[in-house]
Amino acid sequence: MYNGILIINNRKVSKTNNTIQAFWVSMGSLSSMALSIISAMILSRHLDKTDYGTYKQIVYVYSTLLVIFSAGLPRVFSYFLPRYNLNEGKTIVNKINKVLLLAGGVFSIFLFVFSDLIANFLKNEELSYALKVFSPIPLFLLPTLGIEGIFATYKKTQYIAIYNTCSRLIMLLLIITPVLFFKGGYISAIYGWLVASIITFFLSYFFKGIPFKGIMSTKTTLQLKTIFNYSLPLVLASLWGVAIKAADQFYISRFFGTEVFAEFSNGFIELPFVAMITSSTSIVLMPYFSKTLNENGSIEELLVKWRSALNKSALIIYPIVIFFIAFASSFVTLMYSEKYEESTIYFKINMLLNFFNIVIFAPLFFSLGKTKLYANVHMVLFVVIWVTDYLVILLFNSPIAVAFNSTFIHIFKVLIFIYLAANILNVKFYDLFPLKKIGLILIHTVVVILFTLLIVKNIIIIEKIWIELLVSSIIYATLLLVTAPLFKIDYISVINPILHKFKKRNI
């Protein structure tokens, strides 16, 4: 790399600002999240709670088993591709795609064969037939994974936005159409999902080939054994992570029934914007960390990127989280209708985690090759959460208590990894989590939201929920920007690189 120019395969490529790259990934995530929200809003309104709960259980089973059958392969693109030229990169992508296709086939067979056992495990007889109908879908969806890592490596993240928008729109239309226009049930939605997965399968192969157009593939020195030596510890780490996340879902599904599970599933969610920002940042930083560490770059340079990403994430995420906590009831009602008002408490509880999960430690541990340590920590936390969730049920017999316990353990997990990262890099804890700067942002947002609530609840009385949220967000954003200089906070700095980029294009 010389003077801001990245040399790939003897070709010069302009080095793109990481903020702009993250912006494009965020746009893809935003469209994905938005379409998922719309899907949930429609299905929760047109399906009764039992059917909707069964549909959510299918999603739960798929997302849980996906970690095992994907074998950590989607993450290897960001680790290996920055270390090889484009010619070998094309061969690597093709090689991994074949393995993902095989894994998808095994996943589909597993779901079909063990559908009765899974249904019995979750105490829902209807789930057996539903999983059999759903079973072909993984065959087509697994090979679509890994697009983000490919485009992030080659600084073409705008294609992530295009692909995610197109693929999720196809999914949305084909899932909700039979329910919305033909009065079908959740089984009809699954059939629509199957058709959408087939279309997405071919679409993904087209997009995965874009960075390699006109490039001749050459034999790579990277062997499958090396790939799996890296990815399989990630599988174990991810498996423990999913098992941790799945504990509360399992206990609530088994001990409190499908209706409570539906309420919990709709409420105990990560705020879409938070996931969008953190995942986008992670996708962009992973190739950078991998390349820097592979070339023995300085730790200080790496920490500068880390702190910059953390500060920018806090500037965006904290104001959003505070707003949604304050207006949680209105947001949940608007999303899922009044019959899911009970979901509000779960939503508020899970929002507390968003003050901590802005720390994106996974790319750092993966780039350092500390996947075994990463897995071991998750293994310990897995035991802790499954035991404590069960004890909480015995003591309180309350799904709300389970939600509190789950949130506390996830916060504890973040703090553990910050401590471990500080030890590995031989830096202070506060160098990785600058409490003073982040605390200032938090104080500012709390003060502004209190003034916003005072205005909306006591001065302006609005009956319609969507109008209340719109007016409140405008007042809140205005007060944030106006009072930011008093707290020496610059929210605009986050979007300045993006605005500058688009301004240059229009000149």
HELIX and SHEET records of a PDB file:
HELIX    1   1 ASN A   18  HIS A   46  1                                  29    
HELIX    2   2 LYS A   49  PHE A   69  1                                  21    
HELIX    3   3 LEU A   73  PHE A   80  1                                   8    
HELIX    4   4 LEU A   81  ARG A   83  5                                   3    
HELIX    5   5 LEU A   86  VAL A  113  1                                  28    
HELIX    6   6 SER A  115  PHE A  121  1                                   7    
HELIX    7   7 GLU A  126  PHE A  134  1                                   9    
HELIX    8   8 ILE A  137  LEU A  141  1                                   5    
HELIX    9   9 LEU A  142  THR A  144  5                                   3    
HELIX   10  10 ILE A  147  THR A  153  1                                   7    
HELIX   11  11 GLN A  158  LEU A  180  1                                  23    
HELIX   12  12 TYR A  186  LYS A  208  1                                  23    
HELIX   13  13 ILE A  210  PHE A  212  5                                   3    
HELIX   14  14 LEU A  224  GLY A  267  1                                  44    
HELIX   15  15 PRO A  272  ASN A  294  1                                  23    
HELIX   16  16 ILE A  299  ALA A  326  1                                  28    
HELIX   17  17 ALA A  328  TYR A  336  1                                   9    
HELIX   18  18 GLU A  338  TYR A  340  5                                   3    
HELIX   19  19 SER A  343  MET A  351  1                                   9    
HELIX   20  20 LEU A  352  PHE A  355  5                                   4    
HELIX   21  21 ALA A  362  SER A  367  1                                   6    
HELIX   22  22 THR A  371  PHE A  396  1                                  26    
HELIX   23  23 PRO A  399  LEU A  425  1                                  27    
HELIX   24  24 PHE A  429  LEU A  432  1                                   4    
HELIX   25  25 LEU A  435  LEU A  454  1                                  20    
HELIX   26  26 ILE A  455  ILE A  459  3                                   5    
HELIX   27  27 ILE A  465  THR A  483  1                                  19    
HELIX   28  28 ALA A  484  PHE A  487  5                                   4    
HELIX   29  29 TYR A  491  VAL A  494  5                                   4    
HELIX   30  30 ASN A  496  ASN A  506  1                                  11    
SHEET    1   A 2 ILE A   5  ILE A   8  0                                        
SHEET    2   A 2 ARG A  11  SER A  14 -1                                        
END                                                                             
